[in-house]
Amino acid sequence: MRPGVLDGDQVVDLAAAGCPVDETGDLLRIVRGGDAMLERVREAMHNPRRREFALEEVTVTAPLFNPSKIIAVGLNYIDHCEEAKLPVPKEPVLFSKFPSSITGPYDDLRWPESVTREVDYEVELGVVIGRRGRNISEKDALDYVCGYTVVNDVSARDLQFANAKQWDRGKSLDTFCPWGPYIVTRDEVGDPHTLDVRTVLNGQEMQKSNTSKLVFNVNQIIAYASQGTTLMPGDLIPTGTPFGVGFSRTPPVFLKHGDICECEVERVGKIINKVNLK
């Protein structure tokens, strides 16, 4: 596995261009390098001897496999609060997804049916932290962002809502955090609060909204999450999902074997995952 940069329909091999790589081969060391490392990446893109591959020749994995933490946000669109029959929160609702739940943007979703039979989709704008920070102000929050990505916050509703209400467990089974396909740097995205988000399941649009409708915006989420907690480069923050999730429908729509779930964020990308329970 090697880090790369998408340039049109070509992938530039950053390791071959001299950018540092650690043993995982993912983008964590580059993210940790901050703006100085991103400048090295830009220089590599203009290297006439750069090594590149056609996109269809490579396998795209999750950008990072071992962030120090995944801090997710619940109930962060008003219409999602309404469909869940819950009040709009007065402060961000944070929960964790285990890093072991990470899988690639085009990998299969799998789970043991003995553990859950009510698995749901949730498209979300993901924020990747680029600088270490604690007690960050809302005004400065976007300066701590490396870039943005697409996350499907796959959720086992029977674990999340029944009995002990195991939010973390229900959100953290293996393969329950597909994300990517890329980290699009903050300068490429611009304002993160103007982006369309949507989910398409087996060709049918299930969710469609815009990040302008977030209850708590990216600045507020980062500031709140960093109060007393150090955010680290590579930390992933899924920012919440809009109306249209499966459990709130009549009848409910849960993922099943053979389903193809597409989650997309404007100017950021699309991930496509097939459910494979065999």
Rosetta silent file (secondary structure, phi, psi, omega in degrees, C-alpha in Angstrom):
SEQUENCE: MRPGVLDGDQVVDLAAAGCPVDETGDLLRIVRGGDAMLERVREAMHNPRRREFALEEVTVTAPLFNPSKIIAVGLNYIDHCEEAKLPVPKEPVLFSKFPSSITGPYDDLRWPESVTREVDYEVELGVVIGRRGRNISEKDALDYVCGYTVVNDVSARDLQFANAKQWDRGKSLDTFCPWGPYIVTRDEVGDPHTLDVRTVLNGQEMQKSNTSKLVFNVNQIIAYASQGTTLMPGDLIPTGTPFGVGFSRTPPVFLKHGDICECEVERVGKIINKVNLK
SCORE:     score description
SCORE:     0.000 S_00000001
   1 L     0.000  135.243 -175.883    0.000    0.000    0.000 S_00000001
   2 L  -139.874  146.568  178.553    1.362    3.422   -0.994 S_00000001
   3 L   -75.600  146.093  179.224    0.114    7.011   -0.688 S_00000001
   4 E  -146.798  169.817  176.630   -0.960    8.782   -3.841 S_00000001
   5 E  -126.736  133.334  178.009   -2.614   11.905   -5.195 S_00000001
   6 E   -81.334  126.586  177.538   -5.377   11.903   -7.783 S_00000001
   7 E  -128.390   95.187 -172.906   -4.591   14.137  -10.758 S_00000001
   8 L    66.635 -119.225  176.684   -7.457   13.877  -13.224 S_00000001
   9 L  -107.585   20.689  178.096   -7.655   10.181  -14.023 S_00000001
  10 E  -117.351  146.823  176.601   -4.055    9.505  -12.958 S_00000001
  11 E  -111.724  121.179 -179.818   -2.706    8.609   -9.511 S_00000001
  12 E   -88.590  128.292 -179.196    0.710   10.036   -8.647 S_00000001
  13 E   -79.238  107.144 -176.593    2.881    7.771   -6.474 S_00000001
  14 L   -72.282  -32.724  178.586    4.023   10.001   -3.606 S_00000001
  15 L   -63.730  -42.729  179.238    6.518    7.497   -2.230 S_00000001
  16 L   -66.047  -24.211  179.567    8.290    7.349   -5.599 S_00000001
  17 L   -87.448    1.873  175.004    8.338   11.154   -5.600 S_00000001
  18 L    98.635    3.060  176.907   10.214   11.233   -2.288 S_00000001
  19 L   -77.294  141.999 -173.840    7.393   11.910    0.157 S_00000001
  20 L   -68.949  146.434  179.863    7.845    9.982    3.423 S_00000001
  21 L  -134.906  135.748  174.348    5.875    6.798    4.038 S_00000001
  22 L   -96.869 -172.489 -170.663    5.559    4.807    7.245 S_00000001
  23 L   -66.516  -24.022 -179.301    4.957    1.092    7.560 S_00000001
  24 L   -74.767  -27.566 -178.011    1.179    1.340    7.075 S_00000001
  25 L    78.792    0.473 -179.869    1.535    2.981    3.667 S_00000001
  26 L   -87.470 -162.374 -172.796   -1.493    5.205    4.270 S_00000001
  27 L   -95.883    7.272 -172.297   -1.630    9.013    4.410 S_00000001
  28 H   -61.890  -44.417 -178.488   -1.142    9.495    8.152 S_00000001
  29 H   -64.271  -34.769  177.912    2.487   10.618    7.994 S_00000001
  30 H   -69.340  -41.985  177.343    1.633   13.092    5.247 S_00000001
  31 H   -61.734  -42.219  179.825   -1.324   14.449    7.252 S_00000001
  32 H   -63.057  -25.356 -179.311    0.900   14.809   10.314 S_00000001
  33 L   -73.417  -10.309  174.763    3.342   16.883    8.255 S_00000001
  34 H    65.685 -154.363 -175.297    0.818   19.710    7.966 S_00000001
  35 H   -62.551  -34.459  179.626    1.086   22.527    5.454 S_00000001
  36 H   -63.648  -40.026  178.464    4.815   21.983    4.938 S_00000001
  37 H   -70.058  -37.330  177.791    4.190   18.403    3.863 S_00000001
  38 H   -63.435  -31.970  176.168    1.329   19.451    1.598 S_00000001
  39 H   -67.451  -37.962  175.365    3.746   21.804   -0.120 S_00000001
  40 H   -63.245  -37.027  177.464    6.075   18.841   -0.711 S_00000001
  41 H   -64.011  -42.879  179.006    3.148   16.977   -2.216 S_00000001
  42 H   -62.767  -38.799  177.606    2.457   19.886   -4.573 S_00000001
  43 H   -64.384  -39.111  179.090    6.099   19.886   -5.627 S_00000001
  44 H   -63.163  -32.832 -179.939    5.895   16.150   -6.293 S_00000001
  45 H   -65.619  -26.095 -178.527    2.942   16.763   -8.572 S_00000001
  46 L  -100.295    6.007  178.782    5.113   18.980  -10.773 S_00000001
  47 L   -72.588  119.669 -177.574    8.096   16.645  -10.832 S_00000001
  48 L   -63.898  -18.656  179.489    8.680   15.698  -14.507 S_00000001
  49 L   -99.410   16.029 -177.863    9.954   12.287  -13.392 S_00000001
  50 L   -61.707  149.877  178.249    6.919   11.535  -11.283 S_00000001
  51 L  -101.647  129.577 -177.484    5.542    8.002  -11.399 S_00000001
  52 E  -137.787  159.265 -179.328    1.844    7.694  -12.116 S_00000001
  53 E  -133.374  148.819  172.548   -0.805    5.060  -12.722 S_00000001
  54 E   -65.703  141.034 -176.131   -4.221    5.131  -14.351 S_00000001
  55 H   -55.363  -38.384 -177.735   -6.932    5.255  -11.701 S_00000001
  56 H   -70.874   -9.665  179.394   -8.519    2.041  -12.981 S_00000001
  57 H   -89.922  -10.236 -174.627   -5.195    0.249  -12.427 S_00000001
  58 L  -112.575  157.671  171.707   -5.037    0.908   -8.695 S_00000001
  59 L  -100.081  119.994 -178.237   -7.025   -0.255   -5.686 S_00000001
  60 L   -89.897  122.325  179.154   -8.203    2.711   -3.624 S_00000001
  61 L  -103.620  177.390  171.209   -8.228    2.019    0.118 S_00000001
  62 L   -59.008  140.940 -178.320   -9.399    4.124    3.044 S_00000001
  63 L   -59.396  -35.156  179.100   -7.069    7.152    3.302 S_00000001
  64 L  -138.573  140.883  178.810   -6.175    6.280    6.922 S_00000001
  65 L  -109.329  -16.432 -175.041   -6.622    3.048    8.843 S_00000001
  66 L  -135.674   57.303  172.421   -5.432    3.991   12.325 S_00000001
  67 L   -64.105  154.565 -179.836   -6.536    7.482   13.376 S_00000001
  68 L   -63.905  -27.339  178.003   -6.140    8.059   17.089 S_00000001
  69 L  -164.047  156.368  170.838   -9.914    8.445   17.277 S_00000001
  70 E  -118.190  114.719 -178.872  -13.136    8.785   15.320 S_00000001
  71 E  -108.138  105.576 -177.253  -15.419   11.387   16.903 S_00000001
  72 E   -98.292  159.328 -176.846  -18.869   11.181   15.346 S_00000001
  73 E  -120.322  127.163  178.078  -21.781   13.587   15.755 S_00000001
  74 E  -101.681  156.313  172.659  -25.362   12.456   16.228 S_00000001
  75 L    52.982   51.748 -173.512  -28.639   14.280   15.615 S_00000001
  76 L  -112.481   12.992  166.975  -26.980   17.101   13.681 S_00000001
  77 E  -127.752  135.065 -176.397  -29.692   17.830   11.086 S_00000001
  78 H   -58.826  -42.697 -177.531  -33.073   19.133   12.291 S_00000001
  79 H   -67.176  -28.222  175.659  -35.020   16.907    9.899 S_00000001
  80 H   -71.753  -37.650  174.999  -33.119   13.836   11.146 S_00000001
  81 H   -58.998  -42.819 -178.269  -34.020   14.746   14.739 S_00000001
  82 H   -64.592  -42.896 -178.806  -37.670   14.953   13.663 S_00000001
  83 H   -70.554  -28.232  176.881  -37.653   11.551   11.945 S_00000001
  84 L   -82.663   -4.402 -179.742  -35.937   10.015   14.985 S_00000001
  85 L    58.613   44.119  178.377  -38.619   11.654   17.178 S_00000001
  86 L  -128.649  150.353 -179.630  -35.961   13.289   19.316 S_00000001
  87 L   -69.623  152.067  175.426  -35.494   16.933   20.317 S_00000001
  88 L   -66.151  124.727 -175.707  -32.908   19.077   18.560 S_00000001
  89 L   -67.924  151.669  178.721  -29.866   18.988   20.869 S_00000001
  90 L   -89.389  -12.258  173.516  -28.619   22.143   22.568 S_00000001
  91 L  -147.541  159.283 -176.129  -24.993   21.028   22.212 S_00000001
  92 L   -57.099  136.996  175.712  -23.255   18.526   19.906 S_00000001
  93 E   -94.823  109.735 -175.846  -24.007   14.867   20.633 S_00000001
  94 E  -105.244  142.904  171.694  -20.674   13.040   20.351 S_00000001
  95 E  -146.902  170.487 -177.505  -19.999    9.314   20.216 S_00000001
  96 E  -108.125  149.482  163.069  -17.124    7.109   19.086 S_00000001
  97 L  -116.212  134.403 -179.623  -16.632    4.663   16.258 S_00000001
  98 L   -67.898  137.158  176.379  -13.787    2.206   16.828 S_00000001
  99 H   -55.894  -25.596  178.484  -10.932    2.615   14.306 S_00000001
 100 H   -68.022   -9.362  177.169  -11.197   -1.141   13.690 S_00000001
 101 H   -81.737   -8.928 -176.555  -14.531   -0.421   11.952 S_00000001
 102 E   -66.704  136.630  171.277  -12.716    1.345    9.087 S_00000001
 103 E  -143.026  172.290 -172.882  -12.942   -0.191    5.650 S_00000001
 104 L   -75.748  165.168 -176.035  -12.266    1.039    2.134 S_00000001
 105 L   -68.123  -17.593  179.824  -14.508    3.257    0.007 S_00000001
 106 L  -125.004   13.295 -178.982  -15.349    0.388   -2.354 S_00000001
 107 L   -80.791  162.276  178.274  -15.034   -2.567    0.018 S_00000001
 108 L   -73.729  148.454  170.135  -17.878   -4.902    0.980 S_00000001
 109 E   -94.055  131.251 -178.355  -19.936   -4.361    4.112 S_00000001
 110 L  -138.633  147.086  172.563  -20.141   -7.508    6.254 S_00000001
 111 L  -159.637  153.426  176.680  -21.540   -8.396    9.646 S_00000001
 112 L   -76.304  124.297 -179.207  -22.616  -11.556   11.500 S_00000001
 113 L   -67.676  -14.573  174.016  -26.392  -11.889   11.317 S_00000001
 114 L   -72.272  -16.505 -178.714  -26.249  -13.523   14.738 S_00000001
 115 L   -98.502  -41.671 -178.678  -25.213  -10.093   16.088 S_00000001
 116 L  -150.816  145.549  173.937  -27.458   -7.729   14.119 S_00000001
 117 L  -128.637    9.985 -177.975  -30.224   -7.818   11.519 S_00000001
 118 L  -129.376   73.725 -174.744  -31.109   -4.103   11.464 S_00000001
 119 E  -102.664  131.140 -171.119  -28.210   -2.358    9.735 S_00000001
 120 E  -119.081  161.685  177.007  -28.724    1.179    8.429 S_00000001
 121 L  -104.043  153.141  173.917  -26.887    3.667    6.181 S_00000001
 122 L  -153.978  106.344  176.364  -25.932    7.274    7.053 S_00000001
 123 E   -75.297  139.354 -179.545  -24.152    9.567    4.590 S_00000001
 124 E  -148.612  143.384  165.785  -21.945   12.153    6.295 S_00000001
 125 E   -71.360  126.668  176.926  -19.391   14.823    5.487 S_00000001
 126 E  -103.507  140.407  177.345  -16.182   13.727    7.191 S_00000001
 127 E  -111.090  129.605  176.863  -13.572   16.149    8.554 S_00000001
 128 E  -107.694  120.463 -178.548   -9.938   15.060    8.825 S_00000001
 129 E   -73.635  139.277 -177.232   -7.922   16.962   11.414 S_00000001
 130 L  -114.180  -12.033 -178.841   -4.524   18.204   10.232 S_00000001
 131 L  -136.973  144.331  174.124   -3.022   19.831   13.342 S_00000001
 132 L   -66.107  134.431 -179.547   -2.751   18.900   16.984 S_00000001
 133 E  -161.923  150.463  178.903   -5.013   21.158   19.011 S_00000001
 134 L  -142.650  143.078 -178.658   -6.854   21.531   22.284 S_00000001
 135 L    53.708   49.271 -177.362   -9.408   24.131   23.396 S_00000001
 136 L   -78.213  138.895  177.717   -9.668   25.400   19.820 S_00000001
 137 L   -80.595  155.481  175.838  -11.830   28.468   19.203 S_00000001
 138 L   -59.256  -37.680 -177.229  -14.655   28.424   16.657 S_00000001
 139 L   -62.446  -37.287 -175.429  -12.918   31.254   14.803 S_00000001
 140 L   -96.000   -1.949 -166.932   -9.719   29.260   14.325 S_00000001
 141 H   -59.024  -42.508 -176.056  -11.288   25.808   13.909 S_00000001
 142 H   -67.734  -19.630  176.349  -10.995   25.454   10.136 S_00000001
 143 H   -67.002  -17.047 -179.337   -7.253   26.163   10.374 S_00000001
 144 H   -94.125    2.380 -178.843   -6.983   22.743   12.063 S_00000001
 145 E   -91.110  128.391  170.131   -8.622   20.914    9.147 S_00000001
 146 E   -78.263  -47.944 -178.372   -6.471   18.957    6.712 S_00000001
 147 E  -177.016 -169.438 -173.265   -9.378   18.164    4.428 S_00000001
 148 E  -127.176  158.151 -175.979  -12.761   16.588    3.904 S_00000001
 149 E  -152.527 -179.125  177.590  -14.031   13.152    2.950 S_00000001
 150 E  -110.760  134.096  178.063  -17.152   10.985    2.660 S_00000001
 151 E  -127.894  137.394  166.218  -18.232    8.681    5.488 S_00000001
 152 E  -104.955  107.297 -179.845  -21.025    6.123    5.690 S_00000001
 153 L   -81.397   74.048 -178.155  -21.788    5.866    9.403 S_00000001
 154 L   -61.296  135.952 -169.349  -23.152    2.325    9.131 S_00000001
 155 E  -138.216  128.700  173.157  -25.296    1.606   12.187 S_00000001
 156 E   -87.602  101.986 -172.545  -26.798   -1.517   13.765 S_00000001
 157 H   -68.397  -33.009  179.842  -30.060   -0.079   15.044 S_00000001
 158 H   -67.060  -28.978  174.399  -31.013   -3.127   17.123 S_00000001
 159 H   -80.703  -37.679 -175.743  -27.755   -2.711   19.079 S_00000001
 160 H   -67.958  -37.847 -170.261  -27.967    1.089   19.170 S_00000001
 161 H  -108.004  -23.370 -173.823  -31.531    1.360   20.500 S_00000001
 162 L   -84.771  152.737  170.572  -32.403   -1.877   22.289 S_00000001
 163 L    48.685 -104.762 -174.213  -31.820   -2.770   25.931 S_00000001
 164 L   -79.901   -2.126  178.788  -28.504   -1.165   26.985 S_00000001
 165 L    53.447   67.057 -174.722  -28.548    1.243   23.998 S_00000001
 166 L   -85.809   77.659 -179.264  -25.047    0.393   22.825 S_00000001
 167 H   -58.252  -53.442 -176.581  -24.308    3.378   20.562 S_00000001
 168 H   -60.479  -44.953 -179.627  -20.567    2.744   20.294 S_00000001
 169 H   -66.700  -42.944 -179.350  -20.994   -0.981   19.661 S_00000001
 170 H   -64.507  -21.716 -179.394  -23.841   -0.467   17.228 S_00000001
 171 H  -100.375   -2.949 -164.949  -21.707    1.959   15.234 S_00000001
 172 L  -125.909   12.827  174.931  -18.408    0.078   15.433 S_00000001
 173 L   -62.058  156.919  179.175  -18.728   -3.446   14.089 S_00000001
 174 L   -53.290  137.321 -178.763  -16.068   -4.370   11.548 S_00000001
 175 L    76.161    5.411 -175.435  -16.624   -2.623    8.156 S_00000001
 176 L   -84.991    8.198  174.491  -19.065   -0.107    9.704 S_00000001
 177 E  -133.900   67.293  171.049  -16.906    2.903    8.763 S_00000001
 178 E   -71.467  135.884  178.988  -16.312    2.933    5.018 S_00000001
 179 E  -155.014  164.261 -177.232  -14.768    6.252    4.031 S_00000001
 180 E   130.145 -140.027   -9.145  -12.832    8.053    1.350 S_00000001
 181 E   -70.625  -10.995 -175.956  -12.219    7.712   -1.473 S_00000001
 182 E  -139.899  167.132  162.267   -9.863   10.653   -0.860 S_00000001
 183 E  -101.003  112.452  178.869   -9.017   13.433    1.564 S_00000001
 184 E   -92.892  118.478 -171.778   -9.806   16.584   -0.403 S_00000001
 185 E   -61.708  153.315 -172.248   -7.749   19.417    1.099 S_00000001
 186 H   -60.616  -30.592  179.045   -9.600   22.333    2.643 S_00000001
 187 H   -70.443  -28.849  178.347   -8.411   24.792   -0.010 S_00000001
 188 H   -74.615  -33.802 -177.013   -9.916   22.577   -2.735 S_00000001
 189 H   -83.168  -38.591 -174.725  -13.291   22.325   -0.994 S_00000001
 190 L    76.671 -135.496 -176.904  -13.638   25.901    0.229 S_00000001
 191 L   -69.106  117.348 -178.946  -16.693   26.483    2.427 S_00000001
 192 L   -77.944    0.300 -174.745  -17.709   23.113    3.946 S_00000001
 193 L  -105.213   24.171  179.708  -21.188   24.430    4.730 S_00000001
 194 L  -133.100   24.228 -168.429  -22.513   24.570    1.147 S_00000001
 195 L  -104.451  129.791  172.455  -22.165   20.914    0.096 S_00000001
 196 E   -71.549  140.658  175.369  -24.929   18.607   -1.140 S_00000001
 197 E  -128.916  143.531  178.458  -24.952   15.164    0.497 S_00000001
 198 E  -158.143  156.528  173.437  -26.929   12.129   -0.610 S_00000001
 199 E  -121.117  134.217  173.528  -27.366    8.370   -0.343 S_00000001
 200 E  -121.506  124.033 -178.864  -28.501    6.146   -3.200 S_00000001
 201 E  -115.330  115.990 -179.257  -29.488    2.570   -2.341 S_00000001
 202 L    52.773   39.670  177.164  -29.871    0.144   -5.252 S_00000001
 203 L    86.983   -5.782 -178.975  -30.421    3.076   -7.597 S_00000001
 204 E  -106.646  128.108  178.702  -33.037    4.820   -5.409 S_00000001
 205 E   -70.531  124.620 -176.901  -32.216    8.125   -3.722 S_00000001
 206 E  -109.178  -34.409  179.453  -32.776    7.731    0.023 S_00000001
 207 E  -132.309  139.745  172.101  -31.123   10.832    1.494 S_00000001
 208 E  -154.732  124.497 -179.991  -30.536   14.282    0.034 S_00000001
 209 E  -158.869 -164.767 -178.905  -29.624   17.436    1.910 S_00000001
 210 E  -143.947  143.047 -177.408  -26.979   20.136    2.221 S_00000001
 211 H   -65.792   -9.656  173.091  -24.406   20.844    4.918 S_00000001
 212 H   -64.497  -16.183 -177.092  -25.915   24.337    5.265 S_00000001
 213 H   -97.128    8.282  174.864  -28.583   22.531    7.324 S_00000001
 214 E   -59.128  137.368  173.471  -26.200   21.229    9.986 S_00000001
 215 L   -66.095  -48.390  176.120  -27.415   22.081   13.493 S_00000001
 216 L  -116.692  123.204 -175.777  -23.791   22.563   14.576 S_00000001
 217 L   -79.076  178.085 -175.151  -21.372   23.532   11.830 S_00000001
 218 H   -60.064  -41.973  178.001  -17.824   22.267   11.376 S_00000001
 219 H   -57.408  -48.132 -177.440  -16.332   25.171   13.352 S_00000001
 220 H   -66.290  -38.714  179.915  -18.631   24.520   16.303 S_00000001
 221 H   -63.876  -47.312 -178.672  -18.048   20.756   16.249 S_00000001
 222 H   -63.234  -44.974 -179.857  -14.259   21.084   16.279 S_00000001
 223 H   -60.454  -45.642 -178.062  -14.323   23.717   19.023 S_00000001
 224 H   -65.970  -46.749 -177.112  -16.676   21.638   21.177 S_00000001
 225 H   -64.429  -26.094 -176.095  -14.858   18.328   20.644 S_00000001
 226 L   -89.786   -2.448  179.378  -11.502   19.915   21.530 S_00000001
 227 L   -72.194  103.987 -179.150  -12.566   21.305   24.895 S_00000001
 228 L    82.344   -2.306  179.611  -10.391   19.311   27.276 S_00000001
 229 L  -127.327  128.160  179.772   -9.571   16.725   24.579 S_00000001
 230 L   -79.841  122.723  172.465   -6.557   16.942   22.283 S_00000001
 231 E   -85.876  138.549 -174.887   -7.390   16.468   18.631 S_00000001
 232 L  -115.090  151.622  174.465   -4.619   14.762   16.695 S_00000001
 233 L   -54.608  132.499 -178.142   -3.629   14.849   13.014 S_00000001
 234 L    95.811  -14.013  177.018   -5.618   12.189   11.212 S_00000001
 235 L   -58.980  138.975 -176.719   -8.558   12.210   13.615 S_00000001
 236 E  -109.299  130.200  179.700  -11.783   11.668   11.677 S_00000001
 237 E  -123.564   96.681  168.436  -14.982   13.563   12.500 S_00000001
 238 E   -70.924  132.970 -165.595  -18.162   12.438   10.697 S_00000001
 239 L   -98.671    7.050  177.682  -20.481   15.421   11.104 S_00000001
 240 L   112.952  159.450 -175.547  -23.935   13.830   11.155 S_00000001
 241 L  -119.731  150.371  179.638  -26.541   12.538    8.730 S_00000001
 242 L   -89.270 -174.092  177.797  -29.726   14.101    7.330 S_00000001
 243 L   -54.761  148.825  172.258  -33.302   12.873    6.946 S_00000001
 244 L   114.375    6.231 -179.698  -34.011    9.629    5.124 S_00000001
 245 L   -66.276  163.720 -171.339  -32.310    6.897    7.139 S_00000001
 246 L   -71.373  -37.698 -172.001  -33.762    3.421    6.951 S_00000001
 247 L   -68.229  -22.589 -176.621  -35.041    2.825   10.483 S_00000001
 248 L   -88.448   -3.650 -177.144  -37.436    5.796   10.359 S_00000001
 249 L   -84.260  159.737  178.485  -39.204    4.645    7.176 S_00000001
 250 L  -120.297  108.733   -5.190  -42.528    2.801    7.024 S_00000001
 251 L   -74.107  164.986  178.723  -41.784   -0.033    6.683 S_00000001
 252 L   -60.298  149.223  176.994  -38.152    0.258    7.838 S_00000001
 253 L  -115.394  111.020  176.650  -35.432   -0.240    5.234 S_00000001
 254 L  -113.867  151.963 -178.009  -32.396   -2.127    6.484 S_00000001
 255 L   -66.679  142.439 -178.872  -29.385   -3.197    4.438 S_00000001
 256 L  -136.695  166.924 -178.404  -29.466   -6.749    3.115 S_00000001
 257 L   -54.746  132.153  178.169  -27.209   -9.077    1.174 S_00000001
 258 L    92.954  -13.293  178.445  -26.556   -7.818   -2.344 S_00000001
 259 L   -62.441  148.252  173.308  -27.499   -4.184   -1.677 S_00000001
 260 E  -120.390  117.882 -175.260  -25.314   -1.483   -3.221 S_00000001
 261 E  -112.327  122.404  179.088  -25.087    1.681   -1.138 S_00000001
 262 E  -112.814  126.915  176.301  -23.634    4.883   -2.606 S_00000001
 263 E  -119.946  131.868 -171.440  -22.822    7.864   -0.377 S_00000001
 264 E  -137.493  140.003  172.698  -21.772   11.137   -1.991 S_00000001
 265 E  -126.683  127.836 -178.942  -20.686   14.610   -0.873 S_00000001
 266 L   -54.375  136.884  178.213  -20.450   17.400   -3.414 S_00000001
 267 L    65.796    5.369 -178.025  -16.863   18.430   -4.316 S_00000001
 268 L  -118.957  -44.395  177.587  -15.542   15.640   -2.104 S_00000001
 269 E   142.402 -172.514 -177.687  -16.409   12.328   -3.762 S_00000001
 270 E  -138.733  137.572  171.755  -18.489    9.175   -3.654 S_00000001
 271 E  -114.027  145.694 -176.596  -18.054    5.843   -1.898 S_00000001
 272 E  -133.198  119.562 -176.681  -19.813    2.688   -3.103 S_00000001
 273 E  -128.878  133.182  176.747  -20.168   -0.371   -0.895 S_00000001
 274 E   -98.824  140.703  176.567  -21.869   -3.686   -1.556 S_00000001
 275 E   -84.244  123.634 -178.568  -23.403   -5.727    1.241 S_00000001
 276 L  -132.726  100.960 -177.126  -21.894   -9.224    1.215 S_00000001
 277 L  -101.428    7.399 -179.906  -23.092  -11.507    4.007 S_00000001
 278 L   -87.869    0.000    0.000  -21.937  -14.775    2.448 S_00000001
